């Protein structure tokens, strides 16, 4: 029972830390880079399309390259225990499909961000009639979006890092 509580509290902690830090970093970075510029549009310079696609690739890739090795290091040092939410857990089943290599898993997270999350985000912009965004609006959007993306994706990242090692026969 205490292991389950520890696992849930650890995952909750990682969601908060990863989500909040990425929200602040990405929102602030966008604001500092764009604050004196023109509104962002679908095309031209500056365009929010390229930024959403690039962030969709780079954010999950970089976060995974940080989170997975850090979690594995804590596991090796005995500061964390393995986590397995069980066969009935969809997120655990999904995490178990990822490769054991941190780089391969990070690359897969980057592709998921670029090929699934970014297009869904841009589709939402289109469906909601977003034609342009001021630098301030975009910085707020980017902070919230990046924070949510990191908070959601850190869960399978932690489960990948802390899953029980595969036993070869």
DAWO-V626176 format. One line per field, one symbol per residue. phi: phi as a letter, one per 20 degrees, with the letter a starting at -180 (. if undefined). psi: psi as a letter, one per 40 degrees, with the letter a starting at -180 (. if undefined). burial: 1 if it has 9 or more other ideal C-beta (glycine too) atoms within 8 Angstrom, else 0. A space follows every 50 residues. Layout:
phi = ???
psi = ???
burial = ???
This chain:
phi = .ffffffffffffffffffffffffffffffffdgdeffecfcncedfff fffffgeffffffffeffffffffffenfcdfcbfnfeefffffffffff ffffffffffffffecffffffffgffemfdbbfgfffffgfffffffff fffffffffffdffffded
psi = dddddddddddddddddddddddddddddddddedeiiiiidiahihedd ddddddddddddddedddddddddddeediiihheidehddddddeeiid hdddddddddddddeddddddddddddefhdihidddddddddddddddd dddddddddddeihihhi.
burial = 00000110011001110111111111110110011000011000011110 11101111111111101111110110000000100000001111100100 01011111111111001100110010000000101001111111111111 1011111111111000000
